[in-house]
Amino acid sequence: MADVYPLKKTPEILSWLDDLIEGEVAGDPMSGQQWLRRDLRYLSRALQASGASVSHMTVRRLLKQQGYSLKANRKEHSPSSLERDRQFRYIERVKRLFVRAGHPIISVDAKKKELIGNFKNPGRSWQHATEEVDVHDFPSSGIIRATPYGIYDVCHNLGYVYVGISADTAEFAVDAISRWWQRQDRPQFTDESKLLILCDSGGSNGYRTRNWKKQLQEILADPFQIEVMVCHYPTGTSKWNPIEHRLFSFISLNWAGVPLRSLKIILNLIRGTTTDTGLKVQAALIRRHYATKVKVSDQEMAMLNLSRRSICPQWNYILRPRAKTDSKV
């Protein structure tokens, strides 16, 4: 009776709980496991403030009903923990503002590179007989190494994955976002004058990567005359990026145990990824090659129409379109 009592008395408690944990959920992109930043007593107090008289043990039961479970201790505390928490709060405020104004919000990241060939893929799948693969996963035996770059539409629960066969560079990342922006089949937003991009702190879309900012200016902001706001998740917290546990985890589960023998197979498996909550995924191949080790000078950086936010300026900035006469570097 204890499990169902709060639902009978306040049936809206599940929606309140979902709203509370919206920005607190992290997930493993490979296994699909999810966990929360906040403890049970914090959630209990927040629900009580909303009018639901529930204890932390009731919150525990409700979370278990939704698939959450206790995890072992993790190294979490660091000298920058206060700044990290401040950034999480800022991201949630910005997301709410963009949703309210009808602006698009995307979460982006590059998935783990996949060696295409007759190699073992971790996991198991239902089949009549075990597929035989090579004993060793030598890169020289592979056909090619694929780099899936994902774009997750936070508002519409839609995923778009662009599979590249070149290096994972800033130009590749922004090119994928630009291709998504120009898609005729993507949902249109009420106001597309602004775009919010949520991403990690490292990699091709890292906050230290100069070419990432330069490409956003030249390939996205200037040609489409849109204001691009970027919010990076703090260092070491990439699993809180929505794309990790809302898109990549389901792709990994869908192709678990299936040898990725060709680019066609990997594209079909990505497109076949769905969930009970309505996730749909599109996939496309990019055969273009991108230059690596591109240097961006101080002069080129000064030409960008970039402004940093006052809160955690290293992680939050806006690129506004430049006048046509100023766009040539």
C-alpha positions in Angstrom: 0.0 0.0 0.0 2.9 2.4 0.7 3.9 2.3 -3.0 0.6 3.4 -4.3 -0.6 5.7 -1.6 1.1 8.9 -2.8 -0.1 8.3 -6.3 -3.7 8.0 -5.1 -3.5 11.1 -3.0 -1.5 13.2 -5.5 -1.5 11.6 -8.9 0.5 14.5 -10.4 3.5 13.6 -8.2 5.2 11.7 -11.1 5.1 14.7 -13.4 6.5 16.9 -10.6 9.3 14.4 -10.0 10.0 14.3 -13.8 10.3 18.1 -13.8 12.6 18.1 -10.8 15.1 15.5 -12.3 15.0 16.9 -15.8 18.3 18.6 -15.5 19.8 16.2 -13.0 19.8 13.0 -15.1 23.1 11.5 -16.4 23.5 8.4 -18.4 26.1 6.0 -19.9 26.0 6.2 -23.7 27.0 2.6 -24.0 24.9 0.7 -21.5 21.9 3.0 -21.1 22.2 3.2 -17.3 21.0 6.4 -15.7 21.6 8.2 -12.4 20.9 11.4 -10.6 23.0 14.2 -9.2 20.6 15.0 -6.3 20.0 12.8 -3.2 16.6 11.5 -2.1 16.1 14.0 0.7 16.7 17.0 -1.6 14.0 15.6 -4.0 11.7 14.9 -1.1 12.0 18.5 0.2 11.4 19.9 -3.3 8.3 17.8 -3.7 7.0 18.9 -0.3 7.4 22.5 -1.4 5.2 21.6 -4.4 2.5 20.3 -2.1 3.2 16.6 -2.0 3.8 15.2 1.5 6.2 12.4 0.7 9.3 11.1 2.5 12.6 10.3 1.0 11.8 6.6 1.1 8.7 7.2 -1.0 10.8 9.1 -3.5 13.2 6.1 -3.6 10.3 3.8 -4.5 9.0 6.1 -7.2 12.5 6.4 -8.7 12.9 2.6 -8.7 9.6 2.3 -10.5 11.1 4.5 -13.2 14.2 2.4 -13.6 16.7 4.2 -11.3 18.8 2.4 -8.8 21.5 3.0 -6.3 25.1 3.3 -7.7 28.4 2.8 -6.0 30.4 5.8 -4.8 32.1 7.9 -7.5 34.9 10.5 -7.2 32.9 13.6 -7.5 34.2 16.4 -5.3 36.8 18.7 -6.7 37.9 22.3 -6.1 35.7 23.5 -8.9 32.5 21.7 -7.7 30.8 25.0 -6.8 31.5 26.4 -10.3 30.2 23.2 -11.9 27.0 23.3 -10.0 26.6 27.0 -11.0 27.0 26.0 -14.6 24.4 23.2 -14.3 21.9 25.7 -12.9 22.7 28.2 -15.6 22.2 25.7 -18.4 18.7 24.8 -17.0 17.7 28.5 -16.8 18.8 29.0 -20.4 17.0 25.9 -21.6 13.8 27.1 -20.1 14.1 30.5 -21.6 14.8 29.0 -25.1 11.8 26.6 -24.8 9.5 29.4 -23.7 10.6 31.6 -26.6 10.3 28.8 -29.2 14.0 28.7 -30.1 15.7 25.4 -31.1 17.8 23.5 -28.6 20.2 20.8 -29.7 22.6 18.6 -27.8 25.7 17.5 -29.8 28.7 15.2 -29.4 30.8 12.7 -31.3 30.1 9.0 -30.5 32.9 6.6 -30.0 34.7 5.8 -33.2 33.8 2.5 -34.7 36.2 0.3 -36.7 34.2 -1.1 -39.6 35.0 -4.7 -40.5 34.4 -8.3 -39.4 35.1 -7.5 -35.7 33.4 -8.4 -32.5 30.8 -5.9 -31.2 30.2 -6.1 -27.5 26.8 -7.3 -26.4 24.4 -10.0 -27.4 21.5 -10.2 -29.9 18.8 -12.8 -30.7 19.8 -15.0 -33.6 19.8 -18.6 -34.7 23.6 -19.1 -34.7 26.5 -17.2 -33.3 28.2 -15.1 -35.9 31.9 -15.7 -36.4 34.2 -12.7 -36.4 38.0 -12.1 -36.5 40.0 -13.2 -33.5 41.9 -9.9 -33.4 40.6 -6.4 -34.0 43.6 -5.1 -35.9 43.0 -1.6 -37.4 44.9 -2.7 -40.5 42.2 -5.4 -41.1 39.4 -2.9 -41.0 37.7 -1.3 -44.0 37.5 2.1 -42.5 37.1 3.9 -39.2 33.7 5.7 -38.8 33.0 8.7 -36.6 29.3 9.2 -35.8 28.5 12.8 -34.9 25.1 13.1 -33.2 22.7 16.0 -33.0 19.8 15.5 -30.6 16.7 17.8 -30.9 15.9 18.2 -27.2 12.4 19.7 -27.8 11.2 17.0 -30.3 13.0 13.9 -29.1 14.6 13.4 -32.5 18.1 12.3 -33.3 20.3 13.0 -36.3 23.6 11.2 -36.8 26.2 12.1 -39.4 28.7 9.3 -40.0 32.1 10.7 -41.1 35.0 8.7 -42.5 37.6 11.5 -41.8 38.9 12.9 -38.6 36.7 14.1 -35.8 37.5 17.8 -36.2 35.7 21.1 -35.3 35.0 21.6 -39.0 33.3 18.2 -39.2 31.2 18.9 -36.1 30.0 22.3 -37.4 29.4 20.9 -40.9 27.2 18.2 -39.4 25.2 20.9 -37.5 24.9 23.0 -40.6 23.6 20.0 -42.6 21.0 19.4 -39.9 19.9 23.0 -39.9 19.3 22.9 -43.7 17.3 19.6 -43.6 13.8 20.0 -45.0 12.4 17.2 -42.9 13.4 18.6 -39.5 10.7 20.2 -37.3 10.4 24.0 -37.6 10.5 26.2 -34.5 8.5 29.2 -33.7 11.5 31.5 -33.7 14.7 30.3 -35.5 16.7 33.5 -35.1 18.6 31.9 -32.2 20.0 28.4 -31.6 21.2 26.9 -28.3 23.9 24.2 -28.5 24.7 22.0 -25.5 28.0 20.1 -25.7 30.9 18.7 -23.8 34.0 20.6 -22.7 36.5 18.6 -24.8 36.9 17.0 -28.2 36.1 18.6 -31.5 33.5 20.9 -29.9 35.6 21.7 -26.8 35.4 25.1 -25.1 39.2 25.5 -25.6 39.0 24.7 -29.3 39.5 27.9 -31.3 38.5 26.3 -34.6 35.2 25.2 -33.1 34.2 28.9 -32.5 35.6 30.0 -35.9 33.6 27.3 -37.7 30.4 28.2 -35.8 30.9 31.8 -36.9 31.7 31.1 -40.6 29.6 28.0 -41.3 26.5 28.6 -39.1 26.1 32.1 -37.7 27.1 34.2 -40.8 25.5 32.2 -43.6 22.1 31.6 -41.9 22.1 34.9 -39.9 21.4 33.3 -36.6 22.6 33.9 -33.1 24.3 30.8 -31.8 24.6 30.3 -28.0 26.9 27.6 -26.8 26.8 26.1 -23.3 29.4 23.5 -22.4 29.0 21.0 -19.6 31.8 21.3 -17.1 34.9 19.1 -17.5 34.3 15.6 -16.3 30.5 15.8 -16.6 29.9 14.8 -20.2 27.4 12.1 -19.3 24.9 14.8 -18.2 24.9 16.0 -21.8 21.3 14.9 -23.0 22.6 13.2 -26.2 24.6 10.7 -24.2 21.7 9.0 -22.5 18.8 10.0 -24.8 20.4 9.0 -28.1 23.8 7.4 -28.0 22.8 4.8 -25.3 19.9 3.5 -27.4 22.0 3.3 -30.6 24.6 1.2 -28.6 21.8 -1.0 -27.3 20.3 -1.4 -30.8 23.5 -2.6 -32.4 24.9 -4.6 -29.4 26.3 -7.9 -30.6 25.9 -7.1 -34.3 29.3 -6.9 -36.2 29.6 -3.6 -37.9 30.9 -5.0 -41.2 30.0 -2.0 -43.5 28.9 1.6 -43.5 25.5 0.6 -44.8 25.0 -1.7 -41.8 25.9 1.0 -39.3 23.6 3.5 -41.0 20.7 1.1 -41.0 21.2 0.2 -37.4 21.2 3.9 -36.4 18.1 4.6 -38.4 16.4 1.6 -36.8 16.9 2.9 -33.3 13.6 3.7 -31.6 12.2 3.9 -28.0 8.8 3.7 -26.3 9.0 7.4 -25.7 9.0 8.1 -29.4 12.6 8.6 -30.3 13.3 8.5 -34.0 16.7 8.7 -35.6 17.9 9.8 -39.0 21.4 9.0 -40.3 23.5 10.2 -43.2 27.0 9.6 -44.5 29.6 12.3 -45.0 32.4 11.3 -47.3 34.2 14.6 -47.1 37.7 14.7 -45.6 38.6 17.4 -43.1 42.0 18.9 -42.4 43.5 18.2 -39.0 45.7 20.4 -36.7 44.2 23.6 -38.0 45.6 26.7 -36.3 43.5 29.8 -35.6 45.5 32.9 -35.0 44.8 35.7 -32.5 43.8 38.0 -35.4 41.2 35.5 -36.7 39.8 35.1 -33.2 39.5 38.9 -32.8 37.4 39.0 -36.0 34.8 36.7 -34.5 31.6 38.4 -33.2 31.9 36.5 -30.0 30.7 37.6 -26.6 31.0 35.7 -23.3 28.4 35.5 -20.6 29.1 36.8 -17.1 28.4 33.4 -15.5 31.1 30.8 -16.2 32.4 32.7 -19.2 34.7 29.9 -20.3 31.7 27.7 -20.8 29.1 30.1 -22.1 29.3 32.4 -25.1 27.3 33.7 -28.0 28.3 34.0 -31.7 26.3 36.6 -33.5 26.2 37.1 -37.3 28.6 39.6 -38.7 28.0 42.2 -41.3 29.0 40.9 -44.8 31.8 43.3 -45.0 33.2 42.0 -41.7 32.9 38.3 -42.4 36.1 38.1 -44.5 39.1 37.2 -42.4 
